[in-house]
């Protein structure tokens, strides 16, 4: 819905209904603010995850692009 149409619809409501609309908007704002905050709090800091850096000592993976090309070449072309 266009904002102007929504404003017009609200303006045509009786005062009690307009107050209910304002209350409902306040409710929606708190509800969606809370859900955004919950999503943020559920995020994991990847730096502290045990899998980060598991291949840091592998010499064959220093150049990940070359490593991937070699793996694909072995798998797709059957060469070593």
N, CA, C and O atoms as a MOPAC input file, in Angstrom:
PM7 MOZYME 1SCF
protein

 N      0.83200 1    -1.17800 1     0.00000 1
 C      0.00000 1     0.00000 1     0.00000 1
 C      0.87800 1     1.24400 1     0.00000 1
 O      1.94300 1     1.26900 1     0.61700 1
 N      0.42500 1     2.25000 1    -0.68500 1
 C      1.16600 1     3.50200 1    -0.70100 1
 C      0.98900 1     4.23200 1     0.62900 1
 O     -0.06300 1     4.14800 1     1.26200 1
 N      2.01000 1     4.93300 1     1.03300 1
 C      1.97700 1     5.63500 1     2.31900 1
 C      0.85000 1     6.65500 1     2.38600 1
 O      0.18000 1     6.78400 1     3.41100 1
 N      0.64200 1     7.38200 1     1.28600 1
 C     -0.42100 1     8.39400 1     1.27800 1
 C     -1.78500 1     7.74600 1     1.49000 1
 O     -2.62900 1     8.27800 1     2.21100 1
 N     -1.99200 1     6.61100 1     0.86600 1
 C     -3.27500 1     5.91700 1     1.00600 1
 C     -3.46200 1     5.43600 1     2.44900 1
 O     -4.55900 1     5.52500 1     3.00100 1
 N     -2.39800 1     4.93200 1     3.04500 1
 C     -2.46600 1     4.46800 1     4.43700 1
 C     -2.79300 1     5.64100 1     5.35900 1
 O     -3.65200 1     5.53300 1     6.23400 1
 N     -2.10200 1     6.75800 1     5.15700 1
 C     -2.35800 1     7.94300 1     5.97800 1
 C     -3.79900 1     8.40500 1     5.81300 1
 O     -4.45500 1     8.76800 1     6.78900 1
 N     -4.28700 1     8.39000 1     4.58900 1
 C     -5.67600 1     8.79200 1     4.31900 1
 C     -6.64600 1     7.84600 1     5.02100 1
 O     -7.62000 1     8.29500 1     5.62700 1
 N     -6.39300 1     6.56600 1     4.94700 1
 C     -7.26200 1     5.58100 1     5.60100 1
 C     -7.29000 1     5.79800 1     7.11500 1
 O     -8.35300 1     5.75100 1     7.73400 1
 N     -6.12400 1     6.03300 1     7.70400 1
 C     -6.05100 1     6.26300 1     9.14900 1
 C     -6.78000 1     7.55700 1     9.51600 1
 O     -7.49700 1     7.61000 1    10.51600 1
 N     -6.59400 1     8.59200 1     8.70700 1
 C     -7.24200 1     9.88100 1     8.98200 1
 C     -8.76200 1     9.77800 1     8.96500 1
 O     -9.44300 1    10.53500 1     9.65600 1
 N     -9.29000 1     8.85600 1     8.18800 1
 C    -10.74200 1     8.69000 1     8.08300 1
 C    -11.32600 1     7.82600 1     9.20000 1
 O    -12.54400 1     7.66800 1     9.28000 1
 N    -10.48900 1     7.27400 1    10.04800 1
 C    -10.97700 1     6.46500 1    11.15900 1
 C    -11.41200 1     7.36900 1    12.31500 1
 O    -10.94000 1     8.50000 1    12.42500 1
 N    -12.29700 1     6.88300 1    13.16500 1
 C    -12.65400 1     7.66300 1    14.36100 1
 C    -11.44600 1     7.75700 1    15.29900 1
 O    -10.55000 1     6.91500 1    15.22900 1
 N    -11.40700 1     8.76600 1    16.17400 1
 C    -10.24500 1     8.97700 1    17.05100 1
 C     -9.83800 1     7.74400 1    17.86000 1
 O     -8.64500 1     7.48400 1    18.02200 1
 N    -10.79700 1     6.99300 1    18.36300 1
 C    -10.46100 1     5.79700 1    19.14100 1
 C     -9.73000 1     4.76600 1    18.27800 1
 O     -8.77000 1     4.14100 1    18.72700 1
 N    -10.18700 1     4.59500 1    17.05100 1
 C     -9.53800 1     3.65200 1    16.13200 1
 C     -8.14200 1     4.14600 1    15.74800 1
 O     -7.22600 1     3.34100 1    15.57800 1
 N     -7.97500 1     5.46300 1    15.61000 1
 C     -6.65500 1     6.01600 1    15.30300 1
 C     -5.67100 1     5.72900 1    16.43900 1
 O     -4.50600 1     5.42000 1    16.19200 1
 N     -6.14400 1     5.83200 1    17.68400 1
 C     -5.28200 1     5.50500 1    18.83100 1
 C     -4.89400 1     4.02300 1    18.81000 1
 O     -3.77600 1     3.65700 1    19.17200 1
 N     -5.83400 1     3.18300 1    18.38200 1
 C     -5.53200 1     1.74600 1    18.29200 1
 C     -4.46900 1     1.48400 1    17.22800 1
 O     -3.60200 1     0.62800 1    17.40500 1
 N     -4.54300 1     2.22400 1    16.12700 1
 C     -3.53000 1     2.08700 1    15.07500 1
 C     -2.15900 1     2.48600 1    15.62100 1
 O     -1.16400 1     1.80000 1    15.38400 1
 N     -2.11600 1     3.59400 1    16.34800 1
 C     -0.84400 1     4.04700 1    16.94000 1
 C     -0.30600 1     2.99200 1    17.90800 1
 O      0.88800 1     2.69300 1    17.90500 1
 N     -1.18300 1     2.43600 1    18.72700 1
 C     -0.76300 1     1.38200 1    19.66600 1
 C     -0.24200 1     0.15700 1    18.92000 1
 O      0.75100 1    -0.44800 1    19.32100 1
 N     -0.92100 1    -0.20000 1    17.83400 1
 C     -0.49900 1    -1.37100 1    17.06000 1
 C      0.86100 1    -1.12800 1    16.41300 1
 O      1.70000 1    -2.02800 1    16.36400 1
 N      1.07300 1     0.07100 1    15.92400 1
 C      2.37400 1     0.40300 1    15.32600 1
 C      3.47400 1     0.30100 1    16.38300 1
 O      4.55100 1    -0.22900 1    16.10900 1
 N      3.20800 1     0.80200 1    17.57700 1
 C      4.19300 1     0.70500 1    18.67300 1
 C      4.48300 1    -0.75900 1    18.99800 1
 O      5.63300 1    -1.13500 1    19.22800 1
 N      3.43300 1    -1.58100 1    19.01700 1
 C      3.61800 1    -3.01300 1    19.25800 1
 C      4.50400 1    -3.63700 1    18.18200 1
 O      5.43700 1    -4.37600 1    18.49400 1
 N      4.21100 1    -3.33900 1    16.91900 1
 C      5.00400 1    -3.90800 1    15.82000 1
 C      6.46600 1    -3.47200 1    15.90400 1
 O      7.36700 1    -4.27000 1    15.64700 1
 N      6.70200 1    -2.21400 1    16.26000 1
 C      8.08200 1    -1.72900 1    16.36500 1
 C      8.85900 1    -2.48800 1    17.42500 1
 O     10.01100 1    -2.86000 1    17.20400 1
 N      8.23800 1    -2.72000 1    18.57700 1
 C      8.95300 1    -3.45200 1    19.62500 1
 C      9.13600 1    -4.90800 1    19.24400 1
 O     10.17700 1    -5.49700 1    19.53400 1
 N      8.15200 1    -5.49000 1    18.60400 1
 C      8.24300 1    -6.89900 1    18.19900 1
 C      9.37400 1    -7.11400 1    17.20800 1
 O     10.17300 1    -8.03600 1    17.37000 1
 N      9.45000 1    -6.27000 1    16.18000 1
 C     10.46600 1    -6.47100 1    15.15600 1
 C     11.84100 1    -6.00500 1    15.61900 1
 O     12.85000 1    -6.52700 1    15.14500 1
 N     11.91000 1    -5.05800 1    16.51200 1
 C     13.20300 1    -4.68100 1    17.08000 1
 C     13.75900 1    -5.84700 1    17.87400 1
 O     14.94900 1    -6.15100 1    17.79300 1
 N     12.89300 1    -6.50100 1    18.64400 1
 C     13.30400 1    -7.63900 1    19.46200 1
 C     13.79000 1    -8.78200 1    18.57700 1
 O     14.80100 1    -9.40800 1    18.89500 1
 N     13.10200 1    -9.06900 1    17.48200 1
 C     13.51700 1   -10.18800 1    16.63300 1
 C     14.85900 1    -9.89900 1    15.95800 1
 O     15.66000 1   -10.81400 1    15.76600 1
 N     15.11500 1    -8.64100 1    15.59700 1
 C     16.41900 1    -8.29400 1    15.02100 1
 C     17.52300 1    -8.45600 1    16.05900 1
 O     18.60400 1    -8.96000 1    15.75300 1
 N     17.24500 1    -8.02300 1    17.29700 1
 C     18.24100 1    -8.16700 1    18.35200 1
 C     18.51500 1    -9.63200 1    18.65900 1
 O     19.65700 1   -10.00500 1    18.93000 1
 N     17.47500 1   -10.46900 1    18.61900 1
 C     17.66300 1   -11.89800 1    18.86200 1
 C     18.52300 1   -12.51800 1    17.77400 1
 O     19.38200 1   -13.35100 1    18.06600 1
 N     18.30700 1   -12.12700 1    16.53400 1
 C     19.12200 1   -12.65400 1    15.43400 1
 C     20.58000 1   -12.26100 1    15.62500 1
 O     21.48000 1   -13.07500 1    15.42300 1
 N     20.81200 1   -10.99700 1    16.02000 1
 C     22.18800 1   -10.55100 1    16.24200 1
 C     22.84500 1   -11.32700 1    17.37400 1
 O     24.01900 1   -11.68500 1    17.28900 1
 N     22.08800 1   -11.58300 1    18.42800 1
 C     22.68000 1   -12.27200 1    19.57400 1
 C     22.96900 1   -13.73500 1    19.26700 1
 O     23.82100 1   -14.34300 1    19.91500 1
 N     22.26800 1   -14.31400 1    18.28300 1
 C     22.50700 1   -15.71500 1    17.92100 1
 C     23.70400 1   -15.88700 1    17.01100 1
 O     24.16600 1   -17.01000 1    16.80800 1
 N     24.21300 1   -14.80600 1    16.46200 1
 C     25.36500 1   -14.90100 1    15.56700 1
 C     26.57800 1   -15.41400 1    16.32500 1
 O     26.79100 1   -15.07900 1    17.49100 1
 N     27.35700 1   -16.22000 1    15.65200 1
 C     28.54400 1   -16.80200 1    16.25900 1
 C     29.77400 1   -16.06600 1    15.75700 1
 O     29.88200 1   -15.74900 1    14.57200 1
 N     30.68200 1   -15.80200 1    16.65100 1
 C     31.94700 1   -15.21000 1    16.26800 1
 C     32.82200 1   -16.32800 1    15.70700 1
 O     33.33200 1   -17.15900 1    16.45900 1
 N     32.99100 1   -16.34700 1    14.39600 1
 C     33.70500 1   -17.44100 1    13.74300 1
 C     35.16600 1   -17.54900 1    14.15900 1
 O     35.74200 1   -18.63500 1    14.09700 1
 N     35.76200 1   -16.46900 1    14.57300 1
 C     37.17200 1   -16.50700 1    14.97300 1
 C     37.38100 1   -17.51500 1    16.09500 1
 O     38.44100 1   -18.13700 1    16.17900 1
 N     36.39200 1   -17.68200 1    16.94900 1
 C     36.53100 1   -18.58900 1    18.08600 1
 C     36.11400 1   -20.02900 1    17.78000 1
 O     36.16500 1   -20.88400 1    18.66400 1
 N     35.70500 1   -20.30500 1    16.55200 1
 C     35.28200 1   -21.66000 1    16.19400 1
 C     36.51000 1   -22.54300 1    15.94500 1
 O     37.50400 1   -22.08300 1    15.38500 1
 N     36.43700 1   -23.81000 1    16.36200 1
 C     37.60600 1   -24.68800 1    16.25000 1
 C     38.03200 1   -25.00400 1    14.81600 1
 O     39.19200 1   -25.34300 1    14.58700 1
 N     37.11400 1   -24.89800 1    13.84300 1
 C     37.48500 1   -25.25900 1    12.47500 1
 C     38.27300 1   -24.15600 1    11.76200 1
 O     38.85700 1   -24.40800 1    10.70800 1
 N     38.30100 1   -22.96400 1    12.30700 1
 C     39.04300 1   -21.87100 1    11.67400 1
 C     40.54100 1   -22.16200 1    11.79200 1
 O     41.07400 1   -22.36900 1    12.88200 1
 N     41.18600 1   -22.16900 1    10.64900 1
 C     42.63100 1   -22.38100 1    10.62500 1
 C     43.07300 1   -23.82700 1    10.64300 1
 O     44.25000 1   -24.09700 1    10.88100 1
 N     42.16400 1   -24.78000 1    10.39800 1
 C     42.56100 1   -26.19100 1    10.49600 1
 C     43.54900 1   -26.59100 1     9.40600 1
 O     44.27400 1   -27.57300 1     9.56500 1
 N     43.58900 1   -25.84600 1     8.29900 1
 C     44.52000 1   -26.18300 1     7.23400 1
 C     45.68600 1   -25.20400 1     7.15800 1
 O     46.39300 1   -25.18500 1     6.15100 1
 N     45.90700 1   -24.40500 1     8.16900 1
 C     46.93000 1   -23.36300 1     8.09500 1
 C     48.33800 1   -23.92100 1     7.91400 1
 O     49.20100 1   -23.23300 1     7.37000 1
 N     48.58700 1   -25.14500 1     8.35700 1
 C     49.92900 1   -25.72200 1     8.25300 1
 C     50.11700 1   -26.59400 1     7.01700 1
 O     51.18700 1   -27.17500 1     6.83500 1
 N     49.11700 1   -26.69700 1     6.18000 1
 C     49.24100 1   -27.53600 1     4.97700 1
 C     49.90100 1   -26.74600 1     3.85600 1
 O     49.34900 1   -25.76300 1     3.36300 1
 N     51.07000 1   -27.18300 1     3.47000 1
 C     51.83000 1   -26.50300 1     2.42000 1
 C     51.12400 1   -26.58400 1     1.06800 1
 O     51.22400 1   -25.66300 1     0.25900 1
 N     50.40400 1   -27.69300 1     0.82100 1
 C     49.74000 1   -27.85200 1    -0.47400 1
 C     48.54700 1   -26.91200 1    -0.64500 1
 O     47.99500 1   -26.80700 1    -1.74000 1
 N     48.14600 1   -26.23100 1     0.42100 1
 C     46.98700 1   -25.34100 1     0.33600 1
 C     47.36600 1   -23.86900 1     0.50400 1
 O     46.48900 1   -23.03400 1     0.72400 1
 N     48.62100 1   -23.54800 1     0.40600 1
 C     49.03300 1   -22.14000 1     0.52400 1
 C     48.38300 1   -21.30200 1    -0.57600 1
 O     47.94000 1   -20.18100 1    -0.32900 1
 N     48.33000 1   -21.85400 1    -1.79400 1
 C     47.64200 1   -21.20100 1    -2.91500 1
 C     46.35600 1   -21.99000 1    -3.15000 1
 O     46.36600 1   -23.00100 1    -3.85300 1
 N     45.24900 1   -21.52900 1    -2.56100 1
 C     43.99800 1   -22.29900 1    -2.61400 1
 C     43.47300 1   -22.44900 1    -4.02900 1
 O     42.86600 1   -23.46800 1    -4.35900 1
 N     43.69700 1   -21.45000 1    -4.86800 1
 C     43.24900 1   -21.54900 1    -6.26500 1
 C     43.97500 1   -22.66100 1    -7.00400 1
 O     43.35700 1   -23.44400 1    -7.72600 1
 N     45.28500 1   -22.72700 1    -6.82300 1
 C     46.08300 1   -23.78400 1    -7.47200 1
 C     45.68900 1   -25.14200 1    -6.91300 1
 O     45.56400 1   -26.10800 1    -7.66600 1
 N     45.49300 1   -25.22700 1    -5.61000 1
 C     45.08400 1   -26.48300 1    -4.98300 1
 C     43.77200 1   -26.96500 1    -5.58800 1
 O     43.63500 1   -28.14200 1    -5.92000 1
 N     42.80700 1   -26.06000 1    -5.73300 1
 C     41.50600 1   -26.42400 1    -6.29500 1
 C     41.63400 1   -26.85100 1    -7.75600 1
 O     41.00200 1   -27.82500 1    -8.16600 1
 N     42.43700 1   -26.14300 1    -8.54900 1
 C     42.64200 1   -26.54000 1    -9.94500 1
 C     43.24300 1   -27.93900 1   -10.03500 1
 O     42.83800 1   -28.74000 1   -10.87700 1
 N     44.21300 1   -28.23000 1    -9.16100 1
 C     44.84100 1   -29.55300 1    -9.17500 1
 C     43.84500 1   -30.64700 1    -8.79000 1
 O     43.82400 1   -31.70500 1    -9.41800 1
 N     43.02400 1   -30.40800 1    -7.77500 1
 C     42.01300 1   -31.38700 1    -7.36500 1
 C     41.02500 1   -31.63600 1    -8.49700 1
 O     40.69600 1   -32.78200 1    -8.80400 1
 N     40.55400 1   -30.55400 1    -9.11800 1
 C     39.61500 1   -30.70500 1   -10.23300 1
 C     40.25500 1   -31.46300 1   -11.39700 1
 O     39.63100 1   -32.32600 1   -12.01500 1
 N     41.48800 1   -31.12900 1   -11.67300 1
 C     42.19000 1   -31.81100 1   -12.76900 1
 C     42.29000 1   -33.31100 1   -12.48300 1
 O     42.07200 1   -34.13100 1   -13.37500 1
 N     42.62000 1   -33.66800 1   -11.23800 1
 C     42.70500 1   -35.09000 1   -10.86200 1
 C     41.36200 1   -35.77900 1   -10.96600 1
 O     41.27500 1   -36.88800 1   -11.49500 1
 N     40.32100 1   -35.14800 1   -10.47500 1
 C     38.98900 1   -35.75200 1   -10.43000 1
 C     38.32300 1   -35.78100 1   -11.79400 1
 O     37.69600 1   -36.77900 1   -12.15100 1
 N     38.44500 1   -34.71100 1   -12.55900 1
 C     37.71800 1   -34.60400 1   -13.81600 1
 C     38.46000 1   -35.18900 1   -14.99200 1
 O     37.85300 1   -35.73200 1   -15.91600 1
 N     39.76400 1   -35.07900 1   -14.95800 1
 C     40.55600 1   -35.53700 1   -16.10800 1
 C     41.27500 1   -36.85000 1   -15.85300 1
 O     41.80300 1   -37.46100 1   -16.78300 1
 N     41.30000 1   -37.28400 1   -14.61500 1
 C     41.95200 1   -38.54300 1   -14.28200 1
 C     43.45900 1   -38.47300 1   -14.33600 1
 O     44.11900 1   -39.50300 1   -14.47100 1
 N     44.02500 1   -37.27000 1   -14.23300 1
 C     45.49000 1   -37.13100 1   -14.23900 1
 C     45.98400 1   -36.83300 1   -12.83100 1
 O     45.21900 1   -36.43600 1   -11.95300 1
 N     47.26700 1   -37.03200 1   -12.64100 1
 C     47.81500 1   -36.72900 1   -11.31900 1
 C     48.73100 1   -35.57100 1   -11.31700 1
 O     49.26400 1   -35.20700 1   -10.26900 1

